Amino acid sequence: MARTTVIGACPHDCPDTCSILTTVEDGKAIAVRGNPDHPFTRGRLCVKVNNYEERVYSDKRVLYPLKRVGPKGTKQFQRISWEEALATIASRWTSVIAEHGAQAILPYSYLGTQGIINGLNVGDPLFNKLGATVLERTFCDSASCTAYMMTIGHTPGVDPESFVHSKYIILWACNTLSTNSHHWPFIEQAKKAGAKLVVIDPVRTRTARLADWHIPIRPGTDAALALAMIHVIIKENLVDRDYVDKYTVGYDELAARASSYTPEFASQETGIPVDDIVKLAREYATTSPAVVRIGVAVERHAGGGQTVRAIACLPGLIGAWKHVGGGLLQLPIWAFPVRWDVLMRPDLQPEKMRVLNSWRLGAALTDELGFDPPIKALFVYNANPMAMVTEQGKLEKGLEREDLFTVVSEHFLTDTAKYADIVLPATTQLEQKDIMFSWGHLYLSYNNQAIAPLGEAVSNTELFRRLARAMGITDPAFFRSDDEIIEASLDWSSPVLAGITLDGIKAKGYARLNMPAPADWAPHREGNFPTASGKCEFSSTIAGGGNFVVPLFRQGYNGDQDAAPVDPLPHYIPPNENPRTAPMLATRYPLSLISPKSHAFLNSNYGNLPAHTAQAGEEQAVLLNPDDAAQRGIVAGAPIRVFNDRGAFEAFATVSADVMPGVVVAPSGYWQRSNRKGATVHVLTSPAFADLGRAPTFSDILVQVSGA
């Protein structure tokens, strides 16, 4: 009996990017565990992946190419060969291009795997070469990234491990224990050393329960709080004037702007008492080092971008950047020298491309957007839009079109895959190799392939090699091996990779970027912000160019940007939908709905697996405050209906004071169920975008709840 241990890395769209050890016995993976030697993973995996081998060997896996033989959506498929699948795809695509042009083909993907070579950009070269419609992928952190770059540039910010040196920690819209759990030990160590932990969240989450101070806030009003903090800090002379004078621009303009954002104003908007707003501002400004960790949820409303702009101004205002453990943490991804141009190949694009935002897939497929040519071929990989996208009725109608040729590469017959004409089998992380950046720490990780692919499953890299060949492409760049792509994907001459070799990463599984140790890391002690001015820009110099989406999120394409005017100073944009901004709508739909990440799912990953639904709850639950439940005659465990003008879904009630009155919580990630009338929580979500980066407004929704 041959037993080996293979070092790999978690594939998921999660900041932790854990180092994983897979035990393989006679060619079969029998267990996975966290790597105890990895300084961030520390030998532990989260509930999502600590039984990952069960996902790999699930009897629900798609292991062979399938062809639809029944009506779309009925899951009637028969097995075919790869040769037939590829020939069918090439024939249909060629016909679509000949009749309608390449823009009638739409790739649709996101971060079902986060690997550098198999993740977000793996299909970009092929679709750029074809001239297909560009997919603008802004599900997560797009408004945040646009705002962040406008304020402090693409800096990695505070090293997550430096939090052990922090004395005042604000987790803003961030449920660390559920969505960034390996960061928690560093926060906990700081707490033991005397740091105060503050959590700002509408819900008393797992993380908020362990905080020194939980501040409930109405969804979408965070910018009002941040600007009121700025108001108090300036009014009470708590500003670090030396730092502001040397390393920031636009202070006087910011002070003038913040003068109207009083604690009284913010209290009316946020529901936070005036005294608490003043206390928060004072404590934050006078306790050093102070650090803010923002979660992805902070952008998911009408003013999400300006919220991040306001929060990003705070550390510069008080000179928090001068200290180890002081500043702001958003995405350390900016530290990794990934050669995105090599991965995306924007040089292959025609001069003029058509762009579709991923949030509007349903509208595009039902011709609501007036596309000419219309979308005639859809290729979905690394994504399950039917479970996670708004306008689900339109999307279902579009996917049912007989004239739409749909191909889905997947592990399972997802809510989207069931509408496909061709389903292709994809490998899991144990069956492929990859190299991983992280958006939650500073370690480059390598995923060694642990087992041979099951059935006829192929990696995304191999899939696109096969598709390129089937489409008659002969450019050798499309047929590089995985090792060649990995070698080309990083700038090995970058100082942060000094002393790091690919062979070394393969052997050890990870390497910390060549950056100062966490005890020494204060990246902006003397300014050096990667902005046009080299300073923290309270008044943004690049705002004059208008609204934009970072090209990384749009296949490297920088044309056809929004370019709508952007105020160079942060300001408060109220939610589109809440009782104060939409009082007439609120008479029918008085409750604000948020749909945070589930503790047991990763987006819609694992929403079909028994071990994970057992952890999360077999059916969708919706959390209501006791007052809201009592007003509607709803008791815990009762079946309920959640609805607005856009649709409805059914769930079961959980009643708890952990959620503030007027707010209901439906964790996302569940798949469709017949007893919930074929809808997920996102059937209720607005198709509107946030102010910056064309981010979705997941948390800007009014609904009503009734007994089912």
Residue pairs with C-beta under 8 A, 6 or more apart in sequence:
1 25
1 26
2 25
2 26
3 23
3 24
3 25
4 23
4 24
5 21
5 22
5 23
5 24
6 21
6 22
6 24
6 448
6 449
6 450
7 19
7 20
7 21
7 35
7 446
7 448
7 508
7 509
8 19
8 20
8 21
8 22
8 429
8 430
8 446
8 447
8 448
8 450
8 509
9 17
9 18
9 19
9 20
9 429
9 434
9 436
9 445
9 446
9 447
9 509
9 510
10 16
10 17
10 18
10 20
10 45
10 49
10 429
10 436
11 113
11 114
11 115
11 118
11 428
11 429
11 434
11 436
11 447
12 48
12 49
12 111
12 113
12 114
12 602
12 605
13 110
13 111
13 112
13 114
13 140
13 602
13 603
14 46
14 48
14 114
14 179
14 180
14 440
14 602
15 179
15 180
15 183
15 438
15 439
15 440
15 441
16 40
16 41
16 46
16 180
16 181
16 182
16 183
16 438
16 440
16 441
17 114
17 436
17 437
17 438
17 439
17 440
17 441
17 443
17 445
18 34
18 35
18 38
18 40
18 41
18 45
18 46
18 49
18 182
19 34
19 35
19 37
19 38
19 40
19 41
19 443
19 445
19 509
19 510
20 32
20 33
20 34
20 35
20 41
20 45
20 49
20 52
21 32
21 33
21 34
21 35
22 29
22 31
22 32
22 53
22 430
22 450
22 451
23 29
23 30
23 31
23 32
23 33
24 30
24 450
24 451
27 451
27 452
28 451
29 53
29 56
29 57
29 430
29 450
29 451
30 53
31 53
32 45
32 49
32 50
32 51
32 52
32 53
32 430
33 43
33 45
33 50
34 41
34 42
34 43
34 44
34 45
34 50
35 41
35 43
35 509
35 510
36 42
36 43
38 443
38 509
38 510
39 161
39 443
39 512
40 160
40 161
40 182
40 440
40 441
40 443
41 182
42 182
42 185
44 182
45 52
46 181
46 182
47 599
47 600
47 612
47 615
48 600
48 601
48 602
48 605
48 606
48 612
51 611
52 428
52 429
52 430
53 430
54 609
54 611
55 411
55 428
55 606
55 609
56 428
56 430
56 431
56 451
56 454
57 454
58 412
58 609
60 412
60 413
60 608
60 609
61 411
61 412
61 425
61 454
61 455
61 457
62 410
62 411
62 412
62 413
62 417
62 423
62 424
62 425
62 426
62 457
63 425
63 454
63 455
63 456
63 457
64 79
64 80
64 425
64 455
64 456
65 79
65 80
65 81
65 82
65 84
65 85
65 422
65 423
65 424
65 425
65 456
66 77
66 78
66 79
66 80
66 420
66 422
66 423
67 77
67 78
67 79
67 80
67 84
67 85
67 88
67 421
67 422
68 76
68 77
68 420
68 421
68 422
69 76
69 77
69 78
70 76
70 77
72 399
72 400
72 402
72 418
72 419
72 421
73 396
73 399
73 400
73 418
73 419
74 418
75 413
75 418
77 413
77 423
82 456
82 466
85 422
85 424
86 466
86 467
86 469
86 470
87 470
88 421
88 422
89 407
89 422
89 467
89 470
90 467
90 470
90 471
90 472
92 377
92 405
93 105
93 130
93 377
93 405
93 471
94 471
96 104
96 105
96 376
96 377
96 405
97 104
97 105
97 130
99 376
100 373
100 374
100 376
101 131
101 373
102 130
102 131
102 132
103 131
103 132
103 133
103 353
103 354
103 371
103 373
104 133
104 373
104 374
104 375
104 376
104 377
105 127
105 130
105 132
105 133
105 375
105 376
105 377
105 378
105 379
106 132
106 133
106 135
106 356
106 364
106 375
106 377
106 378
106 379
107 123
107 127
107 132
107 133
107 135
107 379
107 381
108 135
108 358
108 361
108 378
108 379
108 380
108 381
108 383
108 385
109 120
109 122
109 123
109 135
109 137
109 380
109 381
109 382
109 383
110 120
110 137
110 139
110 358
110 382
110 383
111 119
111 120
111 140
111 382
111 603
112 381
112 382
112 383
112 384
112 603
112 605
113 119
113 382
113 429
113 434
113 460
114 120
114 436
114 437
115 429
115 432
115 434
115 435
115 436
115 447
116 338
116 343
116 434
116 435
116 436
116 437
116 486
116 489
116 490
117 343
117 434
117 435
117 460
117 461
117 482
117 485
117 486
117 489
118 432
118 434
118 459
118 460
118 461
119 382
119 434
119 460
120 137
120 382
120 552
121 340
121 343
121 344
121 552
121 555
121 556
122 343
122 381
122 382
122 460
122 461
122 464
123 379
123 381
123 460
123 464
124 343
124 344
124 345
124 555
124 556
125 343
125 344
125 345
125 348
125 464
125 477
125 478
126 464
126 467
126 468
126 471
126 473
126 478
127 134
127 379
127 555
128 344
128 345
128 346
128 348
128 349
128 555
128 556
128 557
129 345
129 348
129 468
129 473
129 475
129 478
130 471
131 349
131 350
131 353
133 353
133 354
133 355
133 356
133 371
133 375
134 349
134 353
134 354
134 355
134 356
134 554
134 555
134 557
135 355
135 356
135 358
135 554
135 555
136 355
136 356
136 357
136 358
136 549
136 553
136 554
136 694
137 358
137 553
137 554
138 357
138 358
138 359
138 549
138 553
138 689
138 693
138 694
138 695
138 696
139 358
139 359
139 388
139 695
139 696
140 296
141 296
141 299
141 330
141 331
141 439
141 695
142 299
142 549
142 550
142 553
142 692
142 693
142 694
142 695
143 299
143 304
143 305
143 308
143 690
143 691
143 692
143 693
143 694
143 695
144 294
144 296
144 298
144 299
144 304
144 305
144 308
144 330
144 331
144 693
144 695
145 330
145 331
145 550
145 553
145 693
146 305
146 547
146 548
146 549
146 550
146 692
146 693
147 299
147 304
147 305
147 306
147 307
147 308
147 309
147 312
147 692
147 693
148 154
148 308
148 312
148 330
148 331
149 531
149 542
149 550
150 309
150 537
150 540
150 542
150 543
150 566
150 692
151 308
151 309
151 312
151 313
151 531
151 536
151 537
151 538
151 540
151 570
152 312
152 316
152 328
152 524
152 529
152 530
152 531
152 536
152 537
153 529
153 530
153 531
154 334
154 530
155 334
155 523
155 524
155 529
155 530
156 331
156 332
156 333
156 334
156 335
156 442
156 523
157 327
157 328
157 329
157 330
157 331
157 332
157 334
157 523
158 291
158 325
158 326
158 327
158 328
158 329
158 521
158 523
159 332
159 442
159 515
159 518
159 521
160 183
160 186
160 329
160 332
160 440
160 441
160 442
161 186
161 441
161 442
161 518
162 291
162 324
162 325
162 518
162 519
162 521
163 169
163 183
163 186
163 187
163 189
163 190
163 291
163 293
163 325
163 329
164 186
164 189
164 190
164 193
164 325
164 518
165 190
165 289
165 323
165 324
165 325
165 518
165 519
166 190
166 195
166 289
166 290
166 291
166 325
166 326
167 190
167 194
167 195
167 196
167 287
167 288
167 289
167 290
167 325
168 195
168 196
168 198
168 283
168 284
168 287
168 288
168 289
168 290
168 291
169 187
169 190
169 191
169 195
169 196
169 197
169 198
169 290
169 291
169 293
170 198
170 199
170 200
170 284
170 290
170 291
170 292
170 293
171 187
171 197
171 198
171 199
171 200
171 201
171 207
171 211
171 293
171 295
172 200
172 222
172 292
172 293
172 294
172 295
172 298
172 311
173 200
173 201
173 222
173 294
173 295
173 296
173 297
173 298
174 180
174 199
174 201
174 207
174 293
174 294
174 295
174 297
174 298
175 201
175 203
175 205
175 206
175 207
175 208
175 295
175 596
175 597
176 183
176 184
176 187
176 207
176 293
177 184
177 205
177 206
177 207
177 210
178 205
178 206
178 207
178 597
178 598
178 599
179 295
179 597
180 295
180 440
182 440
182 441
183 293
183 440
183 441
184 207
187 195
187 197
190 197
190 325
191 197
191 212
196 212
196 213
196 283
196 287
197 210
197 211
197 212
197 213
198 211
198 212
198 213
198 214
198 215
198 280
198 283
199 205
199 207
199 208
199 211
199 213
199 214
199 215
200 215
200 217
200 222
200 225
201 207
201 208
201 214
201 215
201 216
201 217
202 216
202 217
202 218
202 219
202 592
202 594
202 659
202 660
202 663
202 665
203 216
203 594
203 596
203 623
203 658
203 659
203 660
203 663
203 665
204 214
204 216
204 657
204 658
204 659
205 596
205 658
206 599
208 214
215 272
215 276
215 280
216 271
216 272
216 660
217 225
217 270
217 271
217 272
218 269
218 270
218 271
218 578
218 592
218 660
218 662
218 663
219 301
219 575
219 578
219 592
219 594
219 663
219 699
219 700
220 301
220 302
220 303
220 304
220 574
220 575
220 578
220 592
220 699
220 700
221 266
221 269
221 270
221 271
221 572
221 574
221 575
221 578
222 270
222 298
222 307
222 311
223 303
223 306
223 307
223 310
223 570
223 571
223 572
223 573
224 261
224 265
224 266
224 269
224 270
224 572
225 266
225 270
225 272
225 277
225 280
226 307
226 310
226 311
226 313
226 314
226 570
227 257
227 258
227 261
227 266
227 310
227 570
227 571
227 572
228 261
228 262
228 263
228 265
228 266
228 267
228 277
228 281
229 277
229 280
229 281
229 284
229 314
230 254
230 258
230 261
230 281
230 310
230 313
230 314
230 317
231 258
231 259
231 261
231 262
231 263
231 281
232 238
232 263
232 277
232 278
232 281
232 282
232 285
233 239
233 281
233 284
233 285
233 314
233 317
233 318
234 254
234 255
234 258
234 259
234 317
236 281
236 282
236 285
238 281
238 282
238 285
238 286
238 318
239 251
239 285
239 317
239 318
240 317
240 318
240 319
240 322
242 319
243 316
243 318
243 319
243 321
243 322
244 251
244 316
244 317
244 319
245 251
246 526
246 527
247 316
247 321
247 524
247 526
247 527
247 529
247 535
247 536
248 316
248 317
248 535
248 536
248 537
248 538
249 533
249 535
249 536
249 537
249 538
249 539
249 541
250 537
250 538
250 539
250 540
250 568
250 569
251 538
253 538
253 539
253 568
253 569
254 313
254 317
254 538
254 539
254 569
254 570
257 569
257 570
257 571
261 572
263 274
263 277
263 278
263 281
264 274
266 272
266 277
267 273
267 274
267 277
268 580
269 572
269 574
269 580
270 277
271 660
284 290
284 314
284 318
285 317
285 318
288 318
288 320
288 323
288 326
289 320
289 323
289 324
289 325
289 326
289 327
290 315
290 318
290 320
290 326
291 315
291 320
291 325
291 326
291 327
291 328
291 329
292 311
292 314
292 315
292 327
292 328
292 329
293 328
293 329
294 308
294 311
294 328
294 329
294 330
297 594
297 596
297 698
297 699
298 304
298 307
298 308
298 311
299 305
299 307
299 308
299 690
299 693
299 695
300 690
300 695
300 696
300 697
300 698
300 699
300 700
301 307
301 575
301 576
301 690
301 697
301 699
301 700
302 573
302 574
302 575
302 576
302 688
302 690
302 691
302 697
302 700
303 572
303 573
303 574
303 575
303 690
303 691
304 690
304 691
304 692
304 695
304 697
305 690
305 691
305 692
305 693
305 695
306 567
306 570
306 571
306 572
306 573
306 691
306 692
308 330
308 692
309 540
309 570
310 570
310 571
310 572
311 328
312 328
312 330
312 536
313 536
313 538
313 570
314 320
314 328
315 321
315 326
315 327
315 328
315 536
316 536
316 538
317 538
320 326
320 327
320 328
321 327
321 522
321 523
321 524
321 525
321 536
322 522
322 525
323 522
323 525
324 518
324 519
324 520
324 521
324 522
326 522
327 522
327 523
327 524
331 439
332 438
332 439
332 440
332 441
332 442
333 437
333 438
333 439
335 442
335 496
335 513
335 515
336 437
336 438
336 444
336 490
336 496
336 513
337 490
337 491
337 494
337 496
337 497
338 437
338 489
338 490
338 491
339 488
339 489
339 490
339 491
340 552
340 556
341 347
341 556
342 488
342 489
343 485
343 489
344 552
344 555
344 556
345 477
345 556
346 551
346 555
346 556
346 557
346 558
349 555
349 556
349 557
351 559
352 559
352 560
353 557
353 559
353 560
354 371
354 560
355 554
355 557
355 559
355 560
356 364
356 369
356 371
356 375
357 689
357 694
358 383
358 385
358 389
359 389
359 390
359 687
359 689
359 694
359 696
360 369
360 391
360 687
361 385
361 389
361 391
361 395
361 398
362 389
362 390
362 391
362 392
362 393
362 394
362 395
362 396
362 397
362 398
363 369
363 391
363 394
363 687
364 371
364 375
364 398
365 375
365 378
365 394
365 395
365 397
365 398
365 399
365 401
365 404
366 394
366 397
366 398
367 374
368 394
375 404
376 403
376 404
376 405
377 404
377 405
377 406
377 407
378 399
378 404
378 405
378 406
378 407
379 406
379 407
379 408
379 409
380 406
380 407
380 408
380 409
380 410
380 416
380 417
380 420
381 408
381 409
381 410
381 426
381 460
381 463
382 409
382 460
383 416
384 410
384 414
384 415
384 416
384 417
384 603
384 604
385 395
385 416
386 392
386 395
386 396
386 399
386 414
386 415
386 416
386 419
386 672
387 414
387 415
387 416
387 604
387 607
387 669
387 670
387 671
387 672
387 680
387 682
388 603
388 604
388 668
388 680
388 682
389 395
389 682
390 646
390 682
390 683
390 685
390 686
390 687
390 696
391 646
391 687
392 647
392 679
392 680
392 682
392 683
393 647
393 683
396 419
396 678
398 404
399 406
399 416
399 419
400 419
405 421
406 419
406 420
406 421
406 422
407 420
407 421
407 422
407 423
407 424
408 414
408 416
408 417
408 419
408 420
408 422
408 423
408 424
409 423
409 424
409 425
409 426
409 460
409 463
410 416
410 417
410 423
410 424
410 425
410 426
411 425
411 426
411 428
412 608
413 423
414 604
414 608
414 671
415 604
415 671
415 672
415 680
417 423
424 458
424 463
425 455
425 456
425 457
425 458
426 457
426 458
426 459
426 460
426 463
427 453
427 454
427 457
427 458
427 459
428 457
429 447
430 449
430 450
430 451
431 449
431 450
431 451
431 452
431 453
431 454
431 457
431 459
432 447
432 449
432 453
432 459
432 460
432 461
432 482
433 446
433 447
433 448
433 449
433 459
433 482
433 483
433 486
434 446
434 447
434 482
434 486
435 444
435 445
435 446
435 447
435 486
435 489
435 490
435 505
436 444
436 445
436 446
436 447
437 444
438 444
438 445
442 512
442 513
442 515
443 510
443 511
443 512
443 513
444 490
444 497
444 500
444 505
444 510
444 511
444 512
444 513
445 505
445 509
445 510
446 502
446 505
446 506
446 509
446 510
448 506
448 509
453 459
458 466
459 482
461 482
461 485
464 478
465 478
465 479
468 475
468 478
468 479
469 478
469 479
480 488
486 502
487 502
490 497
491 497
492 502
495 514
496 513
496 514
496 515
497 513
497 514
498 514
499 514
500 511
500 513
500 514
504 511
505 511
515 521
524 536
527 534
527 535
527 536
528 534
529 535
529 536
529 537
531 537
531 541
531 542
532 541
532 542
533 541
538 569
538 570
539 568
539 569
540 566
540 568
540 569
541 568
543 566
543 567
543 568
544 566
544 568
545 563
546 561
546 562
546 563
546 564
546 565
546 566
547 561
547 562
547 563
547 564
547 565
547 566
547 691
547 692
547 693
547 694
548 561
548 562
548 563
548 693
549 561
549 562
549 693
549 694
550 693
551 557
551 558
553 693
562 694
566 692
573 691
574 580
574 581
575 581
575 592
575 700
576 582
576 686
576 688
576 697
576 700
577 585
577 589
577 592
577 686
577 700
577 701
577 702
578 586
578 592
578 700
578 702
579 586
579 590
579 592
579 662
579 702
582 702
585 702
586 702
588 644
588 704
589 643
589 644
589 645
589 702
589 703
589 704
590 662
590 702
590 704
591 628
591 662
591 663
591 664
591 702
591 703
591 704
591 705
592 662
592 663
592 664
592 699
592 701
592 702
592 703
593 642
593 663
593 664
593 665
593 666
593 681
593 684
593 699
593 701
593 702
593 703
594 663
594 664
594 665
594 666
594 698
594 699
594 701
595 665
595 666
595 667
595 668
595 681
595 682
595 685
595 698
595 699
596 665
596 667
596 668
597 603
597 667
597 668
597 669
598 607
598 616
598 667
598 668
598 669
598 670
599 615
599 616
599 667
600 606
600 612
600 613
600 615
600 616
600 669
601 607
601 612
601 616
601 667
601 668
601 669
601 670
602 669
603 668
603 669
604 668
604 669
604 670
604 671
605 669
606 612
606 613
606 669
607 613
607 669
607 670
607 671
608 671
616 667
616 669
616 670
617 652
619 651
619 652
619 670
619 673
619 675
619 676
620 649
620 650
620 651
620 652
620 666
620 667
620 670
620 673
620 676
620 680
620 681
621 651
621 652
621 653
621 654
621 666
621 667
622 640
622 642
622 651
622 652
622 653
622 654
622 664
622 665
622 666
622 705
623 654
623 655
623 656
623 658
623 659
623 664
623 665
623 666
624 634
624 653
624 654
624 655
624 656
624 659
624 664
624 705
625 655
625 656
625 657
625 659
625 660
625 661
625 662
625 663
626 655
626 656
626 657
627 661
628 661
628 662
628 664
628 705
629 635
629 636
629 653
629 655
632 705
632 706
632 707
633 707
634 640
634 653
634 655
634 705
634 706
634 707
635 653
635 655
636 653
636 654
636 655
637 652
637 653
638 652
638 653
638 707
638 708
639 650
639 651
639 652
639 653
639 707
639 708
640 650
640 651
640 652
640 653
640 705
640 706
640 707
640 708
641 648
641 649
641 650
641 705
641 706
641 707
641 708
642 648
642 649
642 650
642 651
642 664
642 666
642 681
642 684
642 703
642 704
642 705
643 649
643 684
643 703
643 704
643 705
643 706
644 684
644 701
644 702
644 703
644 704
646 683
646 684
646 685
646 686
647 679
647 683
647 684
648 677
648 679
648 683
648 684
649 666
649 676
649 677
649 679
649 680
649 681
649 683
649 684
650 675
650 676
650 677
650 708
651 666
651 676
653 705
659 665
664 703
664 705
666 681
667 681
668 680
668 681
668 682
668 698
670 680
670 681
671 680
672 678
672 679
672 680
682 698
684 701
684 703
685 696
685 697
685 698
685 701
686 697
686 700
686 701
688 697
688 700
689 695
689 696
689 697
690 696
690 697
